[in-house]
Amino acid sequence: MSATVRTHWRAGGAGARMHGVTTRVDARGQPCPLPILALARACRGLERGASVEVLATDPAFPADVRAWCEARGAALKRIAAEGTHWRAELLAPGQPAKVLDSGPGLPSTTRLS
């Protein structure tokens, strides 16, 4: 059984950080280390600061997700027990977003933080 990864869009249009796009990783029922591996796979290619939510039942998940975030530079916003599973909310480590249209007076390599 593999983890399910879904991207949820909230109203507001394009732009993951500004308009509430959340990638959800449902790793309930997965033994250690599969929830963390699913999280790492889901974060590949995400913009730095993109919102990620992970659901997991693995008892080691809280300690594992904290360690993964610290090692990768992700920001763990919250982790909480919800009934029979854990829910972690974090901001992906990813790469900085590139400015697609640099506009007048800005170099084309400008990056957003």
Secondary structure, 3 states (H helix, E strand, C coil): CCCEEEEECCCCCCCHHHHCCEEEEEECCCCCCHHHHHHHHHHCCCECCCEEEEEECCCCHHHHHHHHHHHHCCEEEEEEEECCEEEEEEECCCECCECCCCCCCCCCCCECC
